[in-house]
Amino acid sequence: MEKSVMKQAWNMSWDAHYKLKRLLKFSMPGGTSSVQKADKSSQVSTGTKKDPSYTPVQLTGLLLGPLMFALTLLFFYPEGLTDSGRAVLACTLWVAIWWITEAIPIPVTSLLPLVIMPVTKALEGGKVSAAYGDPIIFLFLGGFLIALAMEKWNLHKRIAVMIIMAIGTSPKRIVLGLMSATGFLSMWVSNTAAVMMMLPICTSIVYQVIKNAKEANIEEAKLKSFEKTMIFGVGFAGTIGGAATLIGTPPNIILAATIQKLYNVEISFAKWMFFATPIVVFLLIAVWYYLVTVAFPIKFKELPGGKAVIKEEAKRLGKISYEETIVLIIFLFTAFMWISRTFLWTDLIPGISDTMIAIFAGILFFLIPAKNKSGKLLSWDVSKELPWGILLLFGGGLAIAAGFKESGLATWMGEQLNGLAGLNLLVIIIIITTMVLFLTEITSNTATATMILPILAALATAMEVHPFAFMVPAAMAATYAFMLPVGTPPNAIIFATEKITIGEMVKSGFWANIIAVVLIVCGTYFLLPAIMDIQLDVFPADFKK
């Protein structure tokens, strides 16, 4: 039976919330085939038939992974590659196949290097296990704790409402406000959480507009266009914003960790933010303009009832609480320390690092008592909400990166890629960015970044160009996937509203991808050298090969 317009608009976001919980319960940010499989498993079974233990894709991957491992060890003897290099390559193929097909859960697959690498003498057991305790992993852990504290005390919602009110409530401005708020939150909390939080506000505004449409003489076609713009805006902004900070999206942290592991060079929180934020801001504005003027044009100037929704939301939040204030102070303190560490605190506080700052902030939440509720700002129960699987995935990726370096596999692979050396550097950057961005539409962005970054490092070394020239755009491109519901969790969330079609997502997402490629390439070629103080066409002498 058809739902009423009111109930349909109001329940839209909660349907998405329910479906997403079933689809993406701590799946990888940017997870792909897991979304499809979980969607199938979330359907209520009407019979007694038991679901198969493995899907055909999973079963194929389950067998193909160890088979490729064995074949590589037994029959692959290329000139110039050491036995330990072959072992690392074999291990990487096994892990990559299981990651892509999700034969077993991705975090469990990420533990394979702990078993395979020492047994095959690819890497010593101590060096493999050390990768799972890399400082970069604890930086992300600290970021998760900050995000959980913001969500627990509703600080993220207050920040979002304030941003929307500041930008304005005309139709186009309110879309920009929603996108800006979602993008900003995605810099600090997961893109899933940011979009899930903003979608109810989005659909409440849509409901108010629908309710007052007749009085404002707004046609149904214009209403649908506005609704789609709002939904796409929130979903795309959740994906876009995360790239601005190291903790905003997994590929960024994988990039920093891989560069640290391969070259013993640090990408600081501040330098990355100074480089990536302008790209993110321009991409957000460009995608907003495309949505409101080309994809789903907004053709009315006044937003009936929309302003009232925002005011009501602000009223419902009430006066800022003691707990929100403390969480906000800790958040601002952490952000300030991250941004200013390299030029203010390095000499004053020995050994200070972005990881140290993040963990210190996380500890504060467990120390400071709450005033209006019992306990502290965070209790250890929150550990159940931490995505431990992502941290294990990072560890597995770093173990593989260490194997690439120690065994000489990276150098050997770079030599095999010398055929690209004749191409112009800018052309190679465009090829890499485009390839990775469209690849991550169908594969996990985390797994894609983990697999491809060591290879690109080898290519840069072989071509005697700066590794950042290839690795940085690849990491940013791995974050962005706008075309398919399986591309990123935000895509899955907005598709679950059932208000947009696959065709609409493919069409609008394709142009968002193209805009992203252009901005990433331009940012890498023109902005990156100035921010990082490097020359793209020169391999730095202080990098350890």
C-alpha positions as CSV (number, residue, x, y, z in Angstrom):
1,M,0.0,0.0,0.0
2,E,1.3,3.4,-0.9
3,K,2.7,5.5,2.0
4,S,1.6,9.1,2.6
5,V,3.9,11.8,1.4
6,M,4.6,12.9,5.0
7,K,5.5,9.4,6.2
8,Q,7.5,8.6,3.2
9,A,9.7,11.7,3.5
10,W,10.1,11.4,7.2
11,N,11.0,7.7,7.2
12,M,13.3,7.8,4.3
13,S,16.5,8.4,6.3
14,W,15.6,5.8,8.9
15,D,15.0,3.2,6.2
16,A,18.5,4.1,5.0
17,H,19.8,3.9,8.6
18,Y,18.4,0.4,9.1
19,K,19.6,-0.9,5.7
20,L,23.0,0.6,6.2
21,K,23.4,-1.1,9.6
22,R,22.6,-4.4,7.9
23,L,24.8,-3.6,4.9
24,L,27.9,-2.0,6.5
25,K,28.3,-2.9,10.1
26,F,32.0,-1.9,10.3
27,S,32.7,-2.9,6.8
28,M,35.7,-1.1,5.2
29,P,35.2,2.5,4.3
30,G,34.9,2.3,0.6
31,G,34.0,-1.4,0.9
32,T,32.4,-2.8,-2.2
33,S,31.4,-6.3,-2.8
34,S,30.7,-6.7,0.9
35,V,27.8,-4.3,0.5
36,Q,26.2,-6.4,-2.2
37,K,26.7,-9.6,-0.2
38,A,25.4,-8.1,3.0
39,D,22.4,-6.7,1.1
40,K,21.5,-10.2,0.0
41,S,21.9,-11.6,3.5
42,S,19.8,-8.8,5.0
43,Q,16.7,-10.0,3.2
44,V,14.3,-11.8,5.4
45,S,14.2,-15.5,4.4
46,T,10.7,-16.8,3.8
47,G,11.7,-20.4,3.6
48,T,13.9,-22.8,5.5
49,K,16.7,-23.0,3.0
50,K,20.0,-22.3,4.6
51,D,22.2,-19.6,3.0
52,P,25.4,-21.1,1.4
53,S,28.6,-20.8,3.5
54,Y,30.3,-19.2,0.5
55,T,29.0,-17.4,-2.5
56,P,30.4,-18.5,-5.9
57,V,32.7,-15.4,-5.9
58,Q,33.9,-16.2,-2.4
59,L,34.5,-19.8,-3.2
60,T,36.5,-18.9,-6.3
61,G,38.6,-16.5,-4.4
62,L,39.1,-19.1,-1.5
63,L,40.6,-21.5,-3.9
64,L,42.4,-19.1,-6.3
65,G,44.3,-17.3,-3.5
66,P,46.4,-20.2,-2.2
67,L,46.6,-21.6,-5.7
68,M,48.3,-18.4,-7.0
69,F,50.5,-18.4,-3.9
70,A,51.7,-22.0,-4.7
71,L,52.1,-21.4,-8.4
72,T,54.2,-18.3,-7.8
73,L,56.5,-20.1,-5.4
74,L,56.9,-23.2,-7.5
75,F,57.1,-21.9,-11.1
76,F,57.8,-18.1,-11.1
77,Y,61.6,-17.5,-11.3
78,P,62.1,-14.2,-13.0
79,E,65.6,-12.8,-13.5
80,G,66.7,-10.4,-10.8
81,L,64.1,-11.3,-8.2
82,T,65.3,-12.9,-4.9
83,D,63.6,-15.9,-3.2
84,S,62.3,-13.6,-0.4
85,G,61.0,-11.3,-3.1
86,R,59.1,-14.2,-4.7
87,A,57.7,-15.1,-1.3
88,V,56.4,-11.6,-0.7
89,L,54.9,-11.5,-4.2
90,A,53.2,-14.8,-3.6
91,C,51.9,-13.7,-0.2
92,T,50.6,-10.4,-1.7
93,L,48.7,-12.3,-4.5
94,W,47.0,-14.5,-1.9
95,V,46.0,-11.7,0.3
96,A,44.9,-9.4,-2.6
97,I,42.7,-12.1,-4.0
98,W,41.0,-12.8,-0.7
99,W,40.6,-9.0,-0.1
100,I,39.0,-8.5,-3.5
101,T,36.7,-11.5,-3.4
102,E,36.2,-11.3,0.4
103,A,36.5,-15.1,0.7
104,I,36.8,-14.6,4.4
105,P,36.3,-11.3,6.3
106,I,38.8,-8.6,5.2
107,P,40.3,-8.1,8.7
108,V,40.9,-11.9,9.0
109,T,42.6,-11.9,5.6
110,S,44.8,-9.1,6.9
111,L,46.2,-11.4,9.5
112,L,47.6,-13.8,6.9
113,P,51.0,-12.1,6.6
114,L,51.6,-13.0,10.2
115,V,51.6,-16.6,9.3
116,I,52.8,-16.8,5.7
117,M,55.7,-14.3,5.6
118,P,57.7,-15.9,8.5
119,V,57.1,-19.4,7.2
120,T,58.2,-18.6,3.6
121,K,61.1,-16.5,5.0
122,A,59.8,-13.5,3.2
123,L,60.2,-11.4,6.3
124,E,61.1,-12.1,9.9
125,G,58.2,-12.7,12.3
126,G,59.2,-9.7,14.5
127,K,59.2,-7.3,11.6
128,V,55.8,-8.6,10.4
129,S,54.2,-8.3,13.8
130,A,55.7,-4.8,14.3
131,A,53.7,-3.6,11.4
132,Y,50.5,-4.2,13.3
133,G,51.7,-1.8,16.0
134,D,52.9,1.0,13.7
135,P,52.4,4.5,15.1
136,I,50.2,5.5,12.2
137,I,47.6,2.8,13.3
138,F,47.5,4.5,16.8
139,L,47.0,7.9,15.1
140,F,43.9,6.5,13.5
141,L,42.8,4.9,16.8
142,G,43.0,8.3,18.5
143,G,41.0,9.8,15.7
144,F,38.3,7.2,16.2
145,L,38.0,8.0,19.9
146,I,37.6,11.7,19.1
147,A,34.9,10.9,16.6
148,L,33.1,8.6,19.1
149,A,33.1,11.3,21.8
150,M,31.7,13.9,19.3
151,E,28.9,11.5,18.3
152,K,28.1,10.4,21.9
153,W,27.4,14.0,23.1
154,N,25.8,15.2,19.8
155,L,28.6,17.8,19.1
156,H,28.7,16.8,15.5
157,K,25.0,17.6,15.0
158,R,25.4,21.0,16.6
159,I,28.4,21.8,14.3
160,A,26.3,20.8,11.3
161,V,23.3,22.9,12.2
162,M,25.6,26.0,12.9
163,I,27.3,25.6,9.5
164,I,23.9,25.4,7.7
165,M,22.5,28.4,9.5
166,A,25.7,30.4,8.7
167,I,25.6,29.7,5.0
168,G,21.9,30.5,4.5
169,T,18.6,28.8,3.8
170,S,17.7,29.6,0.2
171,P,17.4,26.4,-1.9
172,K,20.8,26.4,-3.4
173,R,22.5,27.7,-0.3
174,I,20.9,25.1,1.9
175,V,22.3,22.4,-0.4
176,L,25.7,24.0,-0.1
177,G,25.2,24.3,3.7
178,L,24.3,20.6,4.0
179,M,27.2,19.6,1.8
180,S,29.7,21.8,3.7
181,A,28.5,20.5,7.1
182,T,28.7,16.9,5.9
183,G,32.1,17.4,4.3
184,F,33.5,19.1,7.4
185,L,32.3,16.3,9.7
186,S,33.7,13.7,7.4
187,M,37.2,15.3,7.9
188,W,37.0,14.1,11.6
189,V,34.5,11.3,11.8
190,S,33.8,8.4,9.4
191,N,32.0,9.3,6.2
192,T,29.4,6.8,7.1
193,A,28.6,8.5,10.4
194,A,28.6,12.0,8.8
195,V,26.1,11.0,6.1
196,M,23.9,9.0,8.5
197,M,23.7,12.0,10.8
198,M,23.0,14.5,8.1
199,L,20.4,12.5,6.2
200,P,17.6,13.0,8.8
201,I,18.1,16.8,8.6
202,C,18.1,16.6,4.8
203,T,14.8,14.6,4.6
204,S,13.1,16.8,7.2
205,I,13.8,19.8,5.0
206,V,12.4,17.9,2.0
207,Y,9.3,17.0,3.9
208,Q,8.7,20.6,4.9
209,V,9.1,21.7,1.3
210,I,6.7,19.1,0.1
211,K,4.2,20.1,2.7
212,N,4.3,23.7,1.7
213,A,4.7,23.2,-2.0
214,K,1.1,24.0,-3.0
215,E,1.1,27.3,-1.2
216,A,4.4,28.2,-2.8
217,N,3.2,27.0,-6.2
218,I,6.1,24.7,-6.8
219,E,5.6,21.9,-9.4
220,E,6.2,18.3,-8.5
221,A,9.0,17.9,-11.0
222,K,10.9,20.7,-9.4
223,L,10.3,19.1,-6.0
224,K,11.8,15.8,-7.1
225,S,14.8,17.6,-8.6
226,F,15.4,19.4,-5.3
227,E,15.0,16.1,-3.4
228,K,17.6,14.3,-5.5
229,T,20.0,17.2,-5.3
230,M,19.8,17.2,-1.5
231,I,20.3,13.5,-1.3
232,F,23.2,13.3,-3.8
233,G,24.8,16.4,-2.2
234,V,24.9,14.9,1.3
235,G,26.2,11.5,0.0
236,F,28.9,13.0,-2.3
237,A,30.0,15.5,0.4
238,G,30.5,12.7,2.9
239,T,33.0,11.1,0.4
240,I,34.7,14.3,-0.5
241,G,35.4,15.7,2.9
242,G,37.4,12.8,4.3
243,A,40.4,13.4,2.0
244,A,41.2,16.7,3.7
245,T,42.8,15.1,6.8
246,L,45.0,12.1,7.5
247,I,42.4,10.6,9.8
248,G,39.5,11.4,7.5
249,T,39.8,8.3,5.2
250,P,41.8,5.1,5.3
251,P,43.8,5.7,2.0
252,N,45.4,8.8,3.5
253,I,46.6,7.0,6.5
254,I,47.8,4.1,4.4
255,L,49.8,6.6,2.2
256,A,51.5,8.2,5.3
257,A,52.3,4.8,6.7
258,T,53.6,3.3,3.5
259,I,55.9,6.3,2.9
260,Q,57.1,6.1,6.5
261,K,57.8,2.4,6.1
262,L,59.5,2.6,2.6
263,Y,61.4,5.9,2.9
264,N,61.4,6.7,6.6
265,V,59.8,10.1,5.8
266,E,56.9,11.5,7.7
267,I,53.9,13.3,6.1
268,S,52.6,15.5,9.0
269,F,49.0,16.1,9.7
270,A,49.5,19.8,9.0
271,K,51.3,19.4,5.6
272,W,48.7,17.0,4.4
273,M,45.8,19.3,5.5
274,F,47.4,22.3,3.8
275,F,47.7,20.4,0.6
276,A,44.4,18.4,0.5
277,T,42.0,21.0,2.0
278,P,42.0,23.4,-1.0
279,I,41.4,20.4,-3.4
280,V,38.5,19.2,-1.2
281,V,37.0,22.7,-0.9
282,F,37.1,23.3,-4.7
283,L,35.8,19.8,-5.4
284,L,32.9,20.3,-2.9
285,I,32.0,23.6,-4.6
286,A,32.3,22.2,-8.1
287,V,30.2,19.2,-7.3
288,W,27.6,21.4,-5.6
289,Y,27.4,23.7,-8.7
290,Y,27.1,20.7,-11.0
291,L,24.3,19.2,-8.9
292,V,22.2,22.4,-8.5
293,T,22.6,23.7,-12.0
294,V,23.2,20.8,-14.4
295,A,22.3,17.4,-12.9
296,F,19.2,18.3,-11.0
297,P,18.6,22.1,-11.4
298,I,16.8,23.9,-8.6
299,K,14.4,26.3,-10.3
300,F,12.7,28.0,-7.3
301,K,14.2,30.8,-5.2
302,E,12.4,30.4,-1.9
303,L,12.5,27.4,0.3
304,P,9.1,26.9,1.9
305,G,9.4,25.6,5.4
306,G,13.1,24.8,5.1
307,K,14.3,27.6,7.3
308,A,11.8,26.5,10.0
309,V,13.3,23.0,10.0
310,I,16.8,24.3,10.7
311,K,15.6,26.6,13.5
312,E,13.6,23.8,15.0
313,E,16.7,21.5,14.9
314,A,18.7,24.2,16.6
315,K,16.0,24.7,19.2
316,R,15.8,20.9,19.8
317,L,19.6,20.8,20.5
318,G,19.1,23.4,23.2
319,K,21.9,25.1,25.1
320,I,25.3,23.6,24.6
321,S,25.9,21.1,27.5
322,Y,29.0,20.9,29.7
323,E,30.0,17.6,28.0
324,E,29.7,19.1,24.5
325,T,31.8,22.0,25.6
326,I,34.6,19.8,27.0
327,V,34.6,17.6,23.9
328,L,34.7,20.7,21.7
329,I,37.7,22.1,23.7
330,I,39.6,18.8,23.3
331,F,38.7,18.6,19.6
332,L,39.9,22.1,19.0
333,F,43.0,21.6,21.1
334,T,43.9,18.4,19.1
335,A,43.3,20.0,15.8
336,F,45.4,23.0,16.8
337,M,48.3,20.8,18.0
338,W,48.2,18.7,14.8
339,I,48.2,21.8,12.6
340,S,50.9,23.7,14.5
341,R,53.1,20.8,15.7
342,T,55.8,21.0,13.0
343,F,56.5,24.7,13.4
344,L,55.6,25.4,17.1
345,W,56.1,22.3,19.3
346,T,58.7,20.0,17.8
347,D,61.6,21.8,19.7
348,L,59.6,22.4,22.9
349,I,58.2,18.9,23.4
350,P,60.8,16.1,22.7
351,G,59.4,13.3,20.6
352,I,56.0,14.9,19.9
353,S,54.2,13.4,17.0
354,D,50.7,13.4,15.5
355,T,50.1,9.9,17.0
356,M,51.1,11.2,20.5
357,I,48.7,14.1,20.2
358,A,45.8,11.8,19.1
359,I,46.3,9.3,21.9
360,F,46.7,12.0,24.5
361,A,43.3,13.4,23.4
362,G,41.7,10.0,23.5
363,I,43.0,9.4,27.0
364,L,41.5,12.7,28.2
365,F,38.0,11.5,27.3
366,F,38.4,8.6,29.7
367,L,39.8,10.9,32.5
368,I,37.2,13.7,32.6
369,P,33.9,13.0,34.4
370,A,30.6,13.8,32.8
371,K,28.5,16.3,34.7
372,N,24.9,15.5,33.5
373,K,25.4,11.7,33.4
374,S,27.3,9.2,35.4
375,G,30.7,8.1,34.3
376,K,33.3,9.8,32.2
377,L,33.0,11.5,28.7
378,L,33.9,8.0,27.3
379,S,33.7,4.6,29.0
380,W,35.6,1.5,27.9
381,D,32.3,0.2,26.6
382,V,33.0,2.4,23.6
383,S,35.7,-0.1,22.6
384,K,33.0,-2.2,21.1
385,E,32.2,0.5,18.6
386,L,35.8,0.9,17.5
387,P,36.4,-0.5,14.0
388,W,39.2,-2.9,15.0
389,G,39.0,-4.6,11.6
390,I,40.2,-1.4,9.9
391,L,43.2,-1.3,12.2
392,L,44.0,-4.9,11.4
393,L,43.7,-4.1,7.7
394,F,46.2,-1.3,8.1
395,G,48.6,-3.7,9.9
396,G,48.4,-6.3,7.1
397,G,49.0,-3.6,4.5
398,L,52.0,-2.3,6.3
399,A,53.4,-5.8,6.7
400,I,53.2,-6.2,2.9
401,A,54.8,-2.8,2.4
402,A,57.7,-3.8,4.7
403,G,58.1,-7.0,2.7
404,F,58.2,-5.0,-0.6
405,K,61.1,-3.0,0.8
406,E,63.1,-5.6,2.7
407,S,63.0,-8.3,0.0
408,G,63.8,-6.0,-3.0
409,L,60.5,-6.7,-4.6
410,A,59.7,-3.0,-4.9
411,T,63.0,-2.4,-6.8
412,W,62.4,-5.3,-9.1
413,M,58.8,-4.2,-9.9
414,G,60.0,-0.7,-10.6
415,E,62.5,-2.1,-13.1
416,Q,59.6,-4.0,-14.9
417,L,57.7,-0.8,-15.2
418,N,60.4,1.1,-16.9
419,G,58.4,1.1,-20.1
420,L,56.4,4.0,-18.8
421,A,59.5,6.1,-18.4
422,G,59.2,7.5,-21.9
423,L,55.8,9.1,-21.1
424,N,55.4,12.7,-19.9
425,L,55.2,12.9,-16.1
426,L,51.9,14.7,-16.2
427,V,50.4,12.1,-18.5
428,I,51.5,9.3,-16.1
429,I,49.9,11.2,-13.2
430,I,46.6,11.5,-15.1
431,I,46.7,7.8,-16.0
432,I,47.3,6.7,-12.4
433,T,44.7,9.0,-11.0
434,T,42.0,8.0,-13.5
435,M,42.8,4.2,-13.2
436,V,42.7,4.2,-9.4
437,L,39.6,6.3,-9.1
438,F,37.6,4.1,-11.5
439,L,39.1,0.9,-10.0
440,T,37.8,1.9,-6.5
441,E,34.3,2.0,-7.9
442,I,34.3,-1.8,-7.7
443,T,36.9,-2.6,-5.1
444,S,37.5,-1.5,-1.5
445,N,39.3,1.8,-1.4
446,T,41.4,0.6,1.5
447,A,42.5,-2.6,-0.2
448,T,43.1,-0.7,-3.5
449,A,45.4,1.8,-1.7
450,T,47.2,-0.9,0.2
451,M,47.9,-3.0,-2.9
452,I,48.9,-0.2,-5.3
453,L,50.9,2.3,-3.3
454,P,54.1,0.1,-2.9
455,I,53.9,-0.6,-6.7
456,L,53.7,3.1,-7.5
457,A,56.6,3.7,-5.1
458,A,58.7,1.2,-7.1
459,L,57.7,2.9,-10.4
460,A,58.7,6.3,-9.0
461,T,62.1,4.9,-7.9
462,A,62.7,3.3,-11.2
463,M,61.8,6.5,-13.1
464,E,63.9,8.6,-10.7
465,V,60.9,10.9,-9.9
466,H,59.6,11.8,-6.5
467,P,57.4,9.0,-5.1
468,F,54.8,11.6,-4.0
469,A,54.1,12.4,-7.7
470,F,52.4,9.0,-8.1
471,M,51.4,7.9,-4.5
472,V,49.6,11.1,-3.4
473,P,47.2,11.3,-6.3
474,A,46.6,7.6,-6.1
475,A,45.7,7.8,-2.4
476,M,43.3,10.7,-3.0
477,A,41.7,9.0,-6.0
478,A,41.2,5.8,-4.0
479,T,39.0,7.8,-1.6
480,Y,36.6,9.0,-4.4
481,A,34.0,6.8,-6.0
482,F,30.7,8.4,-6.9
483,M,29.2,6.2,-9.6
484,L,27.9,3.0,-7.9
485,P,26.1,2.2,-4.6
486,V,28.9,-0.2,-3.8
487,G,31.6,2.4,-4.3
488,T,31.5,3.9,-0.8
489,P,29.3,3.7,2.3
490,P,27.8,7.1,1.6
491,N,26.7,5.9,-1.9
492,A,25.1,2.9,-0.3
493,I,23.3,5.0,2.3
494,I,21.7,7.4,-0.2
495,F,20.8,4.6,-2.6
496,A,19.1,2.9,0.2
497,T,16.6,5.8,0.4
498,E,15.1,4.5,-2.8
499,K,14.7,8.1,-4.0
500,I,17.5,7.8,-6.6
501,T,18.1,5.3,-9.4
502,I,21.3,3.5,-10.5
503,G,21.2,5.4,-13.8
504,E,21.1,8.8,-12.0
505,M,23.9,7.8,-9.7
506,V,26.1,6.5,-12.6
507,K,25.5,9.7,-14.7
508,S,26.0,12.3,-11.9
509,G,28.8,10.2,-10.3
510,F,30.7,9.9,-13.6
511,W,30.9,13.7,-13.9
512,A,31.8,14.0,-10.2
513,N,34.6,11.5,-10.9
514,I,35.9,13.6,-13.9
515,I,35.9,16.7,-11.8
516,A,37.8,14.9,-9.0
517,V,40.4,13.6,-11.5
518,V,41.0,17.1,-12.9
519,L,41.4,18.7,-9.4
520,I,43.6,15.9,-8.0
521,V,45.9,16.1,-11.0
522,C,46.1,19.9,-10.9
523,G,46.6,19.8,-7.1
524,T,49.4,17.3,-7.4
525,Y,51.2,19.0,-10.3
526,F,50.9,22.6,-9.1
527,L,50.2,22.7,-5.3
528,L,52.0,19.6,-4.0
529,P,55.5,20.8,-4.8
530,A,54.9,24.1,-3.0
531,I,53.3,22.6,0.1
532,M,55.7,19.7,0.5
533,D,58.8,21.6,-0.8
534,I,59.7,19.0,-3.4
535,Q,60.4,18.6,-7.1
536,L,58.1,16.1,-8.7
537,D,60.6,15.1,-11.4
538,V,63.6,14.5,-9.0
539,F,64.0,11.5,-6.7
540,P,65.1,13.0,-3.4
541,A,68.6,12.0,-2.2
542,D,67.5,11.8,1.4
543,F,64.9,9.1,0.7
544,K,66.2,5.6,1.6
545,K,65.9,3.4,-1.4
